[in-house]
Amino acid sequence: MDMPLPVTADAPIFDPRGFRLSPFEAELTARAREFGARILAPRAARWDREASFPTDNYDDMRREGWLGICIPRADGGMGADFRAYCLAAAEFGRYCGATALTWNMHVCSTLWTGLLTDDLEMDAATRALHHDRRKLHYANILERGAVFSQPFSEGGAAAAGTVAFGTTATPVEGGFRINGKKIFASLSGHADCYGILCTEVQGEAKLSRRDTLYLAIPKDAPGVSVEGEWDPLGMRGTVSRNLIFKDVFVPESAALMPPGLYFQAASRWPHMFMTLTPTYMGLAQAAYDFTVRYLRGEQPGTPPVKRRMYPTKQIAVAEMRIMLEQTKALWFQAISEAGPDPSKEQMLRALAAQNTVMENANALAAKAVRTCGGQAMLKTLPLERIYRDSRCGSLMLPWTAELCVDRIGRDALYEKGEAD
Ligand SMILES: Cc1cc2nc3c(=O)[nH]c(=O)nc-3n(C[C@H](O)[C@H](O)[C@H](O)COP(=O)(O)OP(=O)(O)OC[C@H]3O[C@@H](n4cnc5c(N)ncnc54)[C@H](O)[C@@H]3O)c2cc1C
């Protein structure tokens, strides 16, 4: 990336100087912000109104290289690491929540198979095979423009990480036969490949989380179908319908990670689940940005009436700013220390950051609606969409806002092996 930095009206969420971003991060986030303002923002209302998938955005993202943000540079991608990706994705989320969230599902298929697995243990032969396979996976994205999704949820306790996935992969000659159902499968009918989590069947043995497989299922594979309506409160452009797999065959090369590696990643690289937060960090910033613009009489689509002179408005904005800074500071720390084998302190902080971003994004949006008033929540303006989209963050498994609280309370009070 050696072109001059683009100029946009909005200031960076994370000022490169203040947060000491690397030159690469500064440039990447500037580009993400420019892309968000130019491409994502003008179209966001349409996907929301129609509950339709942002296909046009993906065409532009493909053209401008964003599908390969976390693919290593040696393989032709942008080479963003975990933090650089999170910072760029927050800028996307600021302009279109549904695009940022679905893009995250796609990016995880490259981040988890790349940087994350590089930190995990496997023998030399397994690593060599994994590298060969992921090269094909990356080429599929960069050369053929393939988009991946990440359907894990099944409606039971599996997506929370407590039991094995009920979707099964039965070993057959040359590959696996997949059976099961996924709910809330963002990008259903629109991704080229579904990156599913399922459990490898080991004879008669009970299904085990240790046997979780991460497999790429082509959208058009015989036995794959999409069902159900999609007409939700928020994040409407994600098109998260149900996916059915009925005796779907995939070859062994469909494995995005070697056997056992997903289980290892979930235990040893738990910040991987924070990848759902950047979208909501961006929405939190968007709620604040809107409020400042609106009170200054500068929000496009509204009359130039100033409301900033009222002390109550000033106090509300001050409270919003304090909450935004608290959210940013904790989140920035957590994404900065993401890596293998975090300490207990780092783990507690990651859970606290996840809870904070997801809860505060919606709290800030709610406060923005109250502060700006009735004219500000008309559907012709972005605030009410931000309000609805931001409501969805705390529901995302495995680290829902509630489950973060559960774990923080328990893990803060008990050391390993302790019980009452
Ligand atoms: C817009 C949107 C897009 C989504 N996209 C995807 C996607 O692409 N892929 C995907 O896999 N999923 C996706 N999800 C699903 C999401 O991750 C959750 O699985 C889903 O919101 C859970 O809904 P549920 O009613 O089945 O939750 P339930 O499992 O019924 O849980 C309800 C609540 O109970 C609590 N709870 C759950 N399990 C436990 C437990 N073991 N102990 C204590 N409390 C618990 C949690 O706080 C949870 O919020 C999406 C969700 C939304 C809203």
Ligand as a Chemical Component Dictionary entry (heavy atoms), coordinates in Angstrom:
data_LIG
# 
_chem_comp.id                   LIG 
_chem_comp.type                 NON-POLYMER 
_chem_comp.pdbx_formal_charge   0 
_chem_comp.three_letter_code    LIG 
# 
loop_
_chem_comp_atom.comp_id 
_chem_comp_atom.atom_id 
_chem_comp_atom.alt_atom_id 
_chem_comp_atom.type_symbol 
_chem_comp_atom.charge 
_chem_comp_atom.model_Cartn_x 
_chem_comp_atom.model_Cartn_y 
_chem_comp_atom.model_Cartn_z 
_chem_comp_atom.pdbx_ordinal 
LIG C1  C1  C 0 -27.739 -10.633 13.605 1  
LIG C2  C2  C 0 -27.207 -11.939 14.054 2  
LIG C3  C3  C 0 -26.323 -12.618 13.224 3  
LIG C4  C4  C 0 -25.831 -13.858 13.603 4  
LIG N1  N1  N 0 -24.949 -14.510 12.784 5  
LIG C5  C5  C 0 -24.466 -15.711 13.156 6  
LIG C6  C6  C 0 -23.568 -16.429 12.304 7  
LIG O1  O1  O 0 -23.197 -15.994 11.218 8  
LIG N2  N2  N 0 -23.104 -17.624 12.724 9  
LIG C7  C7  C 0 -23.486 -18.153 13.911 10 
LIG O2  O2  O 0 -23.011 -19.226 14.241 11 
LIG N3  N3  N 0 -24.343 -17.514 14.720 12 
LIG C8  C8  C 0 -24.829 -16.316 14.372 13 
LIG N4  N4  N 0 -25.719 -15.665 15.202 14 
LIG C9  C9  C 0 -26.237 -16.370 16.369 15 
LIG C10 C10 C 0 -25.676 -15.951 17.698 16 
LIG O3  O3  O 0 -24.287 -16.164 17.798 17 
LIG C11 C11 C 0 -26.381 -16.758 18.785 18 
LIG O4  O4  O 0 -26.213 -18.131 18.536 19 
LIG C12 C12 C 0 -27.821 -16.475 18.845 20 
LIG O5  O5  O 0 -28.063 -15.099 18.984 21 
LIG C13 C13 C 0 -28.349 -17.200 20.083 22 
LIG O6  O6  O 0 -29.712 -17.165 20.044 23 
LIG P1  P1  P 0 -30.534 -18.219 20.895 24 
LIG O7  O7  O 0 -31.857 -17.624 21.149 25 
LIG O8  O8  O 0 -30.503 -19.548 20.263 26 
LIG O9  O9  O 0 -29.714 -18.278 22.220 27 
LIG P2  P2  P 0 -29.736 -19.317 23.374 28 
LIG O10 O10 O 0 -28.639 -20.320 23.172 29 
LIG O11 O11 O 0 -31.107 -19.792 23.615 30 
LIG O12 O12 O 0 -29.294 -18.383 24.545 31 
LIG C14 C14 C 0 -30.102 -17.317 25.023 32 
LIG C15 C15 C 0 -29.298 -16.587 26.033 33 
LIG O13 O13 O 0 -29.072 -17.466 27.145 34 
LIG C16 C16 C 0 -27.738 -17.366 27.586 35 
LIG N5  N5  N 0 -27.053 -18.658 27.521 36 
LIG C17 C17 C 0 -26.839 -19.436 26.445 37 
LIG N6  N6  N 0 -26.134 -20.545 26.777 38 
LIG C18 C18 C 0 -25.917 -20.460 28.093 39 
LIG C19 C19 C 0 -25.243 -21.285 29.044 40 
LIG N7  N7  N 0 -24.641 -22.429 28.648 41 
LIG N8  N8  N 0 -25.189 -20.857 30.313 42 
LIG C20 C20 C 0 -25.793 -19.706 30.704 43 
LIG N9  N9  N 0 -26.449 -18.881 29.851 44 
LIG C21 C21 C 0 -26.498 -19.253 28.566 45 
LIG C22 C22 C 0 -27.016 -16.414 26.672 46 
LIG O14 O14 O 0 -26.799 -15.181 27.307 47 
LIG C23 C23 C 0 -27.918 -16.210 25.494 48 
LIG O15 O15 O 0 -27.919 -14.880 25.016 49 
LIG C24 C24 C 0 -26.228 -14.428 14.832 50 
LIG C25 C25 C 0 -27.114 -13.744 15.663 51 
LIG C26 C26 C 0 -27.604 -12.526 15.287 52 
LIG C27 C27 C 0 -28.555 -11.829 16.200 53 
# 
loop_
_chem_comp_bond.comp_id 
_chem_comp_bond.atom_id_1 
_chem_comp_bond.atom_id_2 
_chem_comp_bond.value_order 
_chem_comp_bond.pdbx_ordinal 
LIG C1  C2  SING 1  
LIG C2  C3  SING 2  
LIG C2  C26 DOUB 3  
LIG C3  C4  DOUB 4  
LIG C4  N1  SING 5  
LIG C4  C24 SING 6  
LIG N1  C5  DOUB 7  
LIG C5  C6  SING 8  
LIG C5  C8  SING 9  
LIG C6  O1  DOUB 10 
LIG C6  N2  SING 11 
LIG N2  C7  SING 12 
LIG C7  O2  DOUB 13 
LIG C7  N3  SING 14 
LIG N3  C8  DOUB 15 
LIG C8  N4  SING 16 
LIG N4  C9  SING 17 
LIG N4  C24 SING 18 
LIG C9  C10 SING 19 
LIG C10 O3  SING 20 
LIG C10 C11 SING 21 
LIG C11 O4  SING 22 
LIG C11 C12 SING 23 
LIG C12 O5  SING 24 
LIG C12 C13 SING 25 
LIG C13 O6  SING 26 
LIG O6  P1  SING 27 
LIG P1  O7  DOUB 28 
LIG P1  O8  SING 29 
LIG P1  O9  SING 30 
LIG O9  P2  SING 31 
LIG P2  O10 DOUB 32 
LIG P2  O11 SING 33 
LIG P2  O12 SING 34 
LIG O12 C14 SING 35 
LIG C14 C15 SING 36 
LIG C15 O13 SING 37 
LIG C15 C23 SING 38 
LIG O13 C16 SING 39 
LIG C16 N5  SING 40 
LIG C16 C22 SING 41 
LIG N5  C17 SING 42 
LIG N5  C21 SING 43 
LIG C17 N6  DOUB 44 
LIG N6  C18 SING 45 
LIG C18 C19 SING 46 
LIG C18 C21 DOUB 47 
LIG C19 N7  SING 48 
LIG C19 N8  DOUB 49 
LIG N8  C20 SING 50 
LIG C20 N9  DOUB 51 
LIG N9  C21 SING 52 
LIG C22 O14 SING 53 
LIG C22 C23 SING 54 
LIG C23 O15 SING 55 
LIG C24 C25 DOUB 56 
LIG C25 C26 SING 57 
LIG C26 C27 SING 58 
# 
